[in-house]
Amino acid sequence: MQPYFCAYLGYYQLMQAVDKFVIYDNVQYTKSGWINRNRILINHRPYLFTIPVKHGHSKQKIIEFDLASNSLVERNLILKRIANAYRNAPYFTQTFPLVQRLFLRDTHNLFDFIYHSIVELVKYLRIKTEIIISSQLKIDHTTKAQEKVLAICKQLNTDAYINPIGGRQLYKKDTFRQSNIDLKFLQPKNINYRQFGKEFVPSLSVIDVLMFNELNKIHDFLNTYILTE
């Protein structure tokens, strides 16, 4: 999986569902993706925030990207927006120090910044899964998409691969079966929770989940999914 900063709950459900979770650091950065962007709730509407990065060429890998020179200023502005938006949320006091640590990570490298956030959140959420950085694996790193996944599975000697349901069209079950790997997809069940007593807004950053729910409840959410073929 690509590294995502403060990803939506399904990202952490996937971590919970597997024994080993491989994070890509040496694949192409996707400008329009969710690597350094996410959404929080402001005035009960989704608000998109972005961690600014320095401009790079179109084929530059994630690990090669640095944060922009104004990144710290922008991150502090986002933190102020989060504080103002969630100050009255039931778990703001417990959650905001964690969010500050994630946003104020002292680094210039984009991957280090996001990887740190993932490790911190996994620890906070009590997820026991082993996290592996893709570039540390002894595979042919020029492979892409399905072939790269199969190479990783073989290197890790696994007999099962789980992917988010949204990627179903990217993989062929017969190809995995030929390699003796069981291909499954994670489908989150319907999850909602109280957000200041208004209509639930789904698919926000895990920050929103943490602000409105105690940890035991979130742990229940992490297991609220089905695995399908």
Buried (B, 14 or more C-beta within 10 A) or exposed (E): BBBBBBBBBBBBBBBBBBEEBBBBBBBBBEEEEBBBBBBBBBEEEBBEBEBBBEEBEEEBBBBBBBBBEEBBEBBEEBBEBBEEBBEEBBBBEEBBEBBBEBBEBEBEBBBBBBBBBBEBBBEBBEBEBEBBBBBEBEBEBEEEEBEBBBBBBEEBEBEBBBBBBEEBEEBEBEBBEEEEBBBBBBBBEEBEEEBEEEEEBEEBBBBBBBBBBEBEEBBEBBEBBEEEE
